[in-house]
Amino acid sequence: MSSPTPRGYAHRVPLGRSGVSVSRFGLGTAPLAGLFSAVSDRQAADTLEAAWAAGIRYFDTAPHYGAGLAERRLGAFLTGMGQPRSEYTVSTKVGRLLVPGDSIRGDDAFHGEPGLARIRDYSAEGVYRSLAESLERSGLDAFDVVLVHDPDDHWEEAVTGAYPALARLRAEGAVRAIGAGMNQTAMLTRFVTETDLDCVLVAGRYSLLDRSAADELLPACAEREVGVLVGGVFNSGILANPGPDAMYDYVPAPEAIRRRVVALGERCAAHGVALAAAALQFPLRHPAVTGVVVGARSAREVTVNVSHAAATIPEELWAELDVFERDGR
């Protein structure tokens, strides 16, 4: 497969000071592992093919996604292409080991996954085991970026176990960049200020509905040249499909959020801009943000996201949205 002519969303940019580069827009693979609804092998392959054809060269995955299903599907696609390994960048995560058993409550949002349970483990031994198993599942020879995944209630183990283990792997050249990925900003800010991370992946906390990452996390990353990847730009879907069944931060959207999304949509529509396009491009306005990671479960969703990524958004709309955020109306 040949690469398309470079476009804005497909441009590769440095990930902080790590020496790793990522396409400005990356593909998140949680939906390909059956998040909220099942996805077939063929549908997953078609989605990945569409992303590659669009010029996307950064892919984010994790053992958590479908209990290994996302890593297997992504790895099968990438290793089956015959493209040079330097053509693409892949990140995975550590902190959850997969063992035989049934999913526990809270991990059951994925459909069609194998009979494996997730066990939290942020120890150094857990990191080495997790990464070895991820390499085996994916068939890749290495991951470019490895992130500590959701250590919300495990700070001490993560900072004394997982982080030193990843720093050692980075020093040995086994991984090129290390970081942390979370749905909150406070602990990510601690990681940035108290350790030597290359990047963070912050989900849902720098969006049209929630700009909290701009308070402390993004300034800290800018000061220390830490790359910032932003996920969850649609806040679990409501900014892409604000229908009656819309989700917000993984749960049904509250009425107050629905009203806010309607107001945002009206402002975008007045400028002839899709709400989803504004949501997709919003994080890139901040100088500390390196790239955006967007999930997709079909080739059509990739096509729609790419169209939104390439849309022209007038500065007047951004100014209106900034005022809306500031004044709350």
Backbone torsions as a table, in degrees:
resi	resn	phi	psi	omega
1	MET	NA	137.2	-178.9
2	SER	-97.2	154.7	-179.8
3	SER	-81.9	143.6	177.3
4	PRO	-76.7	171.4	174.0
5	THR	-61.1	131.9	-176.9
6	PRO	-57.6	138.5	175.1
7	ARG	-129.3	170.1	-173.2
8	GLY	-51.9	-49.3	-176.3
9	TYR	-69.7	-19.3	-177.2
10	ALA	-97.9	-6.0	179.1
11	HIS	-60.3	138.9	177.0
12	ARG	-89.5	136.5	-176.8
13	VAL	-132.3	152.3	179.8
14	PRO	-66.0	141.0	176.3
15	LEU	-94.7	90.4	-176.4
16	GLY	60.0	-137.5	179.3
17	ARG	-104.9	21.1	-172.0
18	SER	-77.1	-21.4	-172.9
19	GLY	88.9	-6.6	175.8
20	VAL	-89.5	145.6	174.2
21	SER	-121.2	151.8	179.1
22	VAL	-134.7	153.0	171.0
23	SER	-69.2	147.8	-173.8
24	ARG	-55.7	-34.3	173.1
25	PHE	-116.6	130.9	178.6
26	GLY	-115.4	164.4	179.1
27	LEU	-102.4	122.2	172.3
28	GLY	-87.4	138.5	-170.3
29	THR	-103.8	5.9	177.7
30	ALA	-57.6	-44.6	178.7
31	PRO	-61.6	-31.7	-179.8
32	LEU	-69.0	-13.7	178.1
33	ALA	-99.5	15.0	175.2
34	GLY	87.9	28.8	177.2
35	LEU	-65.3	119.1	-179.7
36	PHE	75.2	-31.6	176.9
37	SER	-156.0	152.1	-174.4
38	ALA	-66.6	147.9	176.7
39	VAL	-130.7	130.6	-178.9
40	SER	-77.9	163.8	176.2
41	ASP	-57.7	-42.2	-178.1
42	ARG	-65.4	-43.2	179.7
43	GLN	-63.7	-40.4	178.5
44	ALA	-63.9	-44.1	180.0
45	ALA	-63.7	-40.9	179.1
46	ASP	-64.4	-37.3	178.8
47	THR	-64.5	-45.6	179.2
48	LEU	-65.3	-38.8	177.6
49	GLU	-61.9	-42.8	179.4
50	ALA	-64.3	-39.8	178.7
51	ALA	-64.0	-44.0	179.4
52	TRP	-63.9	-43.5	-179.7
53	ALA	-62.7	-28.5	179.3
54	ALA	-80.1	-7.5	178.8
55	GLY	99.6	3.4	178.3
56	ILE	-72.1	128.3	-176.4
57	ARG	-127.9	8.4	174.5
58	TYR	-118.5	129.2	-177.1
59	PHE	-129.5	130.9	-179.7
60	ASP	-114.1	134.2	-178.9
61	THR	-142.6	-175.8	-179.4
62	ALA	-172.0	150.9	173.8
63	PRO	-58.7	-32.6	-178.8
64	HIS	-59.5	-33.0	-174.0
65	TYR	-73.1	102.9	-179.7
66	GLY	68.1	25.8	-178.1
67	ALA	49.0	52.7	177.3
68	GLY	96.5	-12.5	-175.8
69	LEU	-62.9	-41.0	-179.8
70	ALA	-62.9	-43.2	179.6
71	GLU	-62.9	-41.3	-179.6
72	ARG	-65.4	-45.3	-178.4
73	ARG	-67.5	-42.8	178.4
74	LEU	-64.2	-46.2	-179.4
75	GLY	-61.7	-41.8	179.3
76	ALA	-61.2	-39.6	179.5
77	PHE	-67.7	-49.8	-175.1
78	LEU	-67.4	-42.0	-178.8
79	THR	-73.6	-21.5	-179.2
80	GLY	-84.9	-7.0	-176.0
81	MET	-80.7	-30.3	-175.0
82	GLY	80.8	9.7	178.0
83	GLN	-78.6	148.0	175.4
84	PRO	-56.2	141.5	-178.2
85	ARG	-59.7	-27.7	-178.9
86	SER	-72.3	-8.5	-177.7
87	GLU	-75.2	-18.6	-175.5
88	TYR	-141.5	160.4	-179.3
89	THR	-120.7	134.3	-178.5
90	VAL	-128.9	135.2	172.3
91	SER	-118.8	143.7	169.4
92	THR	-132.1	-174.5	-171.7
93	LYS	-135.6	161.4	177.1
94	VAL	-129.7	158.1	179.8
95	GLY	129.7	-15.4	176.2
96	ARG	-129.1	119.4	174.2
97	LEU	-95.3	148.5	179.9
98	LEU	-104.1	126.6	-179.3
99	VAL	-132.7	156.3	178.2
100	PRO	-57.4	136.1	179.3
101	GLY	147.4	176.5	-179.6
102	ASP	-89.4	149.5	177.0
103	SER	-62.5	142.2	177.6
104	ILE	-89.7	164.6	179.4
105	ARG	-57.5	132.7	-177.4
106	GLY	102.6	-20.3	177.3
107	ASP	-108.7	8.2	-171.0
108	ASP	-97.9	20.3	178.2
109	ALA	-78.4	-10.6	-179.2
110	PHE	-96.1	137.2	-177.5
111	HIS	-110.1	139.2	175.4
112	GLY	83.5	14.9	-178.9
113	GLU	-83.8	160.6	-180.0
114	PRO	-71.6	173.3	-179.2
115	GLY	-77.4	70.4	-179.7
116	LEU	-129.6	143.0	176.4
117	ALA	-108.0	154.3	179.2
118	ARG	-100.4	131.7	177.5
119	ILE	-119.2	124.4	178.7
120	ARG	-68.5	131.9	177.9
121	ASP	-156.7	107.4	-179.8
122	TYR	-108.7	20.3	176.9
123	SER	-77.6	164.9	176.4
124	ALA	-60.2	-43.2	179.3
125	GLU	-62.9	-37.9	177.9
126	GLY	-64.5	-38.0	177.4
127	VAL	-62.0	-48.3	-177.9
128	TYR	-63.5	-42.0	179.7
129	ARG	-66.4	-44.8	-178.9
130	SER	-60.1	-46.1	-177.9
131	LEU	-66.5	-40.7	177.9
132	ALA	-61.1	-42.0	-179.8
133	GLU	-70.4	-34.3	176.6
134	SER	-65.3	-41.0	177.0
135	LEU	-62.3	-41.5	179.9
136	GLU	-65.8	-43.8	-179.6
137	ARG	-63.7	-43.2	-174.0
138	SER	-81.0	-27.3	-174.6
139	GLY	78.5	4.8	177.9
140	LEU	-79.5	155.8	179.3
141	ASP	-84.4	-18.4	-179.7
142	ALA	-169.8	159.1	169.5
143	PHE	-107.5	140.6	-179.4
144	ASP	-75.0	-41.1	-175.9
145	VAL	-128.9	134.9	175.1
146	VAL	-126.4	129.8	-175.3
147	LEU	-116.5	140.8	169.9
148	VAL	-74.6	124.3	-168.1
149	HIS	-100.9	116.1	171.0
150	ASP	50.1	54.6	179.5
151	PRO	-84.3	37.8	-171.7
152	ASP	-50.2	-47.3	-177.9
153	ASP	-102.7	19.3	-173.0
154	HIS	-136.3	38.6	-176.3
155	TRP	-56.8	-50.9	-174.4
156	GLU	-61.1	-45.2	179.8
157	GLU	-67.0	-37.8	-178.5
158	ALA	-67.7	-40.5	-175.1
159	VAL	-81.3	-23.6	-180.0
160	THR	-102.7	-15.4	-178.7
161	GLY	-115.5	-65.3	-174.9
162	ALA	-65.7	-46.9	-177.3
163	TYR	-62.0	-50.6	178.9
164	PRO	-59.6	-34.8	178.9
165	ALA	-65.3	-43.0	178.5
166	LEU	-68.1	-38.8	177.6
167	ALA	-61.5	-37.2	178.2
168	ARG	-67.1	-43.0	178.4
169	LEU	-63.4	-36.8	176.9
170	ARG	-65.8	-44.4	179.6
171	ALA	-62.8	-32.8	-179.9
172	GLU	-82.7	-8.3	179.7
173	GLY	84.7	8.9	-179.8
174	ALA	-73.8	-31.2	172.1
175	VAL	-131.1	156.0	-174.8
176	ARG	-96.5	-28.2	-178.9
177	ALA	-148.9	148.8	-179.9
178	ILE	-130.3	155.9	-178.8
179	GLY	-169.1	-161.1	178.6
180	ALA	-140.5	145.5	178.6
181	GLY	-126.7	124.8	-175.2
182	MET	-149.4	166.2	174.9
183	ASN	-99.1	16.9	178.3
184	GLN	-137.0	165.0	-176.8
185	THR	-106.9	-28.3	-173.1
186	ALA	-61.0	-49.3	-178.1
187	MET	-72.6	-33.9	175.6
188	LEU	-61.5	-38.7	178.1
189	THR	-63.8	-39.0	175.8
190	ARG	-62.2	-43.5	177.4
191	PHE	-57.6	-44.7	-177.3
192	VAL	-65.3	-41.3	-175.0
193	THR	-85.6	-21.7	-174.4
194	GLU	-111.3	-7.0	177.8
195	THR	-132.4	-174.5	-179.0
196	ASP	-115.4	68.6	178.2
197	LEU	-81.2	154.8	173.3
198	ASP	-91.4	-29.1	-173.7
199	CYS	-160.3	164.1	170.5
200	VAL	-131.8	153.1	170.5
201	LEU	-119.5	109.2	-178.0
202	VAL	-106.8	124.2	-174.5
203	ALA	-108.0	126.2	172.4
204	GLY	76.8	-0.5	-175.3
205	ARG	-109.9	7.9	169.0
206	TYR	-142.1	84.4	-174.7
207	SER	-143.0	177.3	176.4
208	LEU	-62.5	-22.1	-179.1
209	LEU	-99.6	-16.6	-175.4
210	ASP	-151.6	106.1	-178.1
211	ARG	-105.2	21.5	-171.9
212	SER	-61.6	-25.2	179.4
213	ALA	-63.0	-22.6	-178.6
214	ALA	-73.7	-15.2	-176.1
215	ASP	-69.7	-53.4	-176.7
216	GLU	-129.0	-40.0	-172.8
217	LEU	-64.0	-51.8	-176.4
218	LEU	-65.0	-41.8	174.9
219	PRO	-61.1	-38.7	179.0
220	ALA	-64.4	-40.7	179.1
221	CYS	-66.1	-40.9	179.4
222	ALA	-63.1	-41.8	-178.6
223	GLU	-63.8	-36.0	-175.4
224	ARG	-102.7	7.8	179.9
225	GLU	56.6	42.9	175.8
226	VAL	-94.6	127.9	179.8
227	GLY	-67.2	145.4	-179.8
228	VAL	-122.3	120.3	171.9
229	LEU	-107.3	133.3	-177.4
230	VAL	-112.1	121.8	174.6
231	GLY	-111.8	177.5	177.0
232	GLY	62.0	34.0	-176.6
233	VAL	-66.3	-21.9	177.2
234	PHE	-95.4	5.7	-179.2
235	ASN	49.1	55.4	178.8
236	SER	72.7	8.9	171.0
237	GLY	127.0	-23.2	-172.7
238	ILE	-64.6	-29.3	178.8
239	LEU	-81.2	-8.4	175.6
240	ALA	-102.7	-41.3	-178.5
241	ASN	-137.2	82.0	-174.2
242	PRO	-80.6	54.6	179.5
243	GLY	-88.5	-174.7	-176.9
244	PRO	-65.3	-23.3	179.9
245	ASP	-101.3	16.6	-174.9
246	ALA	-62.7	144.5	176.7
247	MET	-102.3	148.9	174.2
248	TYR	-134.4	118.6	-177.3
249	ASP	50.9	47.6	171.3
250	TYR	74.9	6.1	176.0
251	VAL	-132.6	161.9	176.9
252	PRO	-52.9	136.2	-173.7
253	ALA	-68.3	130.4	175.4
254	PRO	-66.1	158.5	-177.3
255	GLU	-61.8	-37.9	179.9
256	ALA	-62.2	-38.5	177.8
257	ILE	-68.6	-39.5	178.0
258	ARG	-58.7	-45.0	-179.6
259	ARG	-63.6	-39.1	179.4
260	ARG	-65.2	-40.7	179.3
261	VAL	-65.7	-39.2	176.5
262	VAL	-59.5	-43.8	179.6
263	ALA	-64.5	-41.6	177.1
264	LEU	-62.6	-42.8	-179.7
265	GLY	-63.0	-37.8	179.2
266	GLU	-64.8	-39.4	178.8
267	ARG	-66.9	-40.6	177.6
268	CYS	-65.2	-44.5	-178.1
269	ALA	-61.1	-34.1	179.5
270	ALA	-62.8	-21.8	178.1
271	HIS	-104.8	7.6	179.7
272	GLY	71.2	28.3	-177.6
273	VAL	-116.8	135.9	175.4
274	ALA	-70.8	139.0	178.0
275	LEU	-55.9	-41.3	-179.1
276	ALA	-63.2	-33.3	178.3
277	ALA	-66.5	-42.8	177.6
278	ALA	-64.6	-40.9	179.6
279	ALA	-63.9	-39.8	-178.2
280	LEU	-68.0	-40.2	-175.4
281	GLN	-88.8	-18.4	-174.6
282	PHE	-50.8	-49.5	-174.6
283	PRO	-60.1	-29.7	-174.9
284	LEU	-72.4	-6.6	175.8
285	ARG	-71.8	-23.5	-178.2
286	HIS	-83.7	130.3	-175.8
287	PRO	-64.5	-18.8	179.9
288	ALA	-81.7	-15.1	-174.9
289	VAL	-84.5	125.3	179.3
290	THR	-82.3	-49.4	-175.6
291	GLY	-160.6	172.2	-179.2
292	VAL	-119.1	137.7	177.9
293	VAL	-112.1	120.9	-176.0
294	VAL	-124.2	129.4	177.7
295	GLY	-81.4	157.5	175.9
296	ALA	-154.3	148.4	-179.7
297	ARG	-117.4	3.3	179.4
298	SER	-153.8	161.0	176.8
299	ALA	-62.2	-36.2	179.3
300	ARG	-62.4	-42.0	178.5
301	GLU	-62.6	-37.9	176.3
302	VAL	-61.8	-46.3	-179.5
303	THR	-59.5	-44.1	179.0
304	VAL	-64.2	-44.7	-179.9
305	ASN	-62.9	-40.7	178.7
306	VAL	-64.1	-39.8	176.9
307	SER	-61.7	-42.9	178.0
308	HIS	-65.6	-37.6	-179.5
309	ALA	-65.9	-29.9	-177.4
310	ALA	-93.4	-4.0	-176.6
311	ALA	-66.8	148.1	174.9
312	THR	-88.8	127.4	-178.2
313	ILE	-119.7	119.7	-176.7
314	PRO	-68.2	147.2	178.8
315	GLU	-61.0	-28.8	178.8
316	GLU	-60.7	-37.5	178.6
317	LEU	-67.8	-45.1	178.4
318	TRP	-57.6	-41.2	179.7
319	ALA	-62.3	-41.9	178.4
320	GLU	-63.8	-42.1	-179.6
321	LEU	-66.9	-34.0	176.9
322	ASP	-66.2	-41.0	178.3
323	VAL	-65.8	-41.7	178.3
324	PHE	-58.2	-43.3	179.9
325	GLU	-66.7	-41.7	-176.8
326	ARG	-68.1	-43.0	-174.4
327	ASP	-93.5	-12.4	-179.4
328	GLY	70.6	27.2	179.6
329	ARG	-154.2	NA	NA
